Amino acid sequence: MMQIQVTTDNHIHGGERLIADISEGLQGALKRYDHQITRVEVHLADVNGPKGADNDKRCLIEARLAGHQPIVASHQAATVDESVEGASDKLFRAIETTLGRLHDAKGHKTSAGGDQVI
């Protein structure tokens, strides 16, 4: 079972509900790879602090995979939820590419381009 750690800067309130929602979402999104992921760290920040601005919530997610370098994805959006969703999507695609889970109809591994058999 992967360990998920959520940290926030002092401009984002990291309450239990937020942490639980993020953890549940990541466990669902990364379920296919949970046996290969040892730890996931989620860092939330409000890049403009109290000044405010559009798209100033940043989510950076770092996944530690057994036998691989950590994989990092980030996304900046107007809300914390949107930033987490964007970073989660990017992380999933990066893990999928790294672990070579892209297959063609015959079951051969393919590159991210799709046509070339590796």
C-alpha positions in Angstrom: 0.0 0.0 0.0 1.4 3.3 -1.0 2.0 6.0 1.6 0.6 9.4 0.8 1.8 12.6 2.5 0.2 16.0 2.0 1.8 19.3 2.9 0.6 22.8 2.4 2.1 26.2 2.7 0.8 28.7 5.3 -1.7 30.2 2.8 -3.6 26.9 2.2 -5.5 25.3 5.1 -4.6 21.6 5.0 -7.5 20.2 7.0 -8.3 16.6 7.5 -11.0 16.6 4.8 -8.7 18.1 2.2 -6.0 15.5 3.0 -8.5 12.7 3.0 -10.0 13.8 -0.4 -6.5 14.1 -2.0 -5.4 10.7 -0.6 -8.5 8.9 -1.8 -8.3 10.5 -5.2 -4.6 9.6 -5.7 -5.2 6.0 -4.4 -8.0 5.7 -7.0 -6.0 7.3 -9.8 -2.8 5.4 -9.2 -4.4 2.0 -8.1 -3.0 0.2 -11.2 0.6 1.0 -9.9 0.1 0.9 -6.1 2.3 -2.2 -5.8 5.2 -0.3 -7.4 4.7 3.1 -5.7 6.3 3.3 -2.3 5.4 6.9 -1.4 3.6 9.9 -2.8 4.3 13.4 -1.6 1.8 16.2 -2.4 2.9 19.8 -1.9 0.2 22.5 -2.2 1.0 26.2 -2.4 -0.6 29.5 -3.0 2.1 31.1 -5.2 0.9 34.7 -4.7 -0.1 34.3 -1.1 -2.5 36.9 0.2 -2.2 39.0 -2.9 -4.4 36.6 -4.9 -4.5 36.1 -8.6 -5.9 33.7 -11.2 -4.3 30.3 -11.4 -2.2 30.8 -8.3 -2.8 27.5 -6.6 0.1 25.0 -7.3 0.1 21.3 -6.7 3.4 19.4 -7.0 3.3 15.6 -6.7 6.3 13.4 -6.3 5.9 9.7 -6.6 8.6 7.3 -5.4 8.7 4.1 -7.4 10.6 1.0 -6.4 13.7 0.8 -8.6 13.2 4.1 -10.4 14.0 7.7 -9.9 11.2 9.8 -8.4 8.6 11.1 -10.8 7.4 14.7 -10.4 4.4 16.4 -11.9 2.9 19.8 -11.1 0.0 21.9 -12.2 -1.1 25.5 -11.4 -4.8 26.4 -11.5 -7.5 28.7 -10.0 -8.4 26.2 -7.2 -6.7 23.6 -5.1 -8.9 20.9 -6.5 -8.1 21.8 -10.1 -4.4 22.0 -9.4 -4.5 18.5 -7.7 -6.5 17.0 -10.5 -4.2 18.5 -13.2 -1.0 17.3 -11.4 -2.6 13.8 -10.8 -3.4 13.4 -14.5 0.2 14.4 -15.5 1.7 12.1 -12.8 -0.4 9.1 -14.0 0.7 9.6 -17.6 4.4 10.0 -16.5 4.2 6.8 -14.5 2.5 5.0 -17.3 5.2 6.0 -19.7 8.0 5.2 -17.2 6.7 1.8 -16.4 6.1 1.0 -20.1 2.4 0.1 -19.7 1.4 1.2 -23.2 0.5 -1.8 -25.3 -0.8 -2.2 -28.8 -3.6 -4.6 -29.7 -1.1 -7.6 -29.9 0.2 -7.0 -26.4 3.6 -5.6 -27.6 5.1 -2.8 -25.6 5.0 0.4 -27.7 6.6 3.8 -27.3 4.6 6.8 -26.3 4.2 7.6 -30.0 2.2 4.4 -30.4 3.5 2.9 -33.7 7.1 1.9 -32.8 7.6 -1.5 -31.2 10.3 -1.4 -28.6 
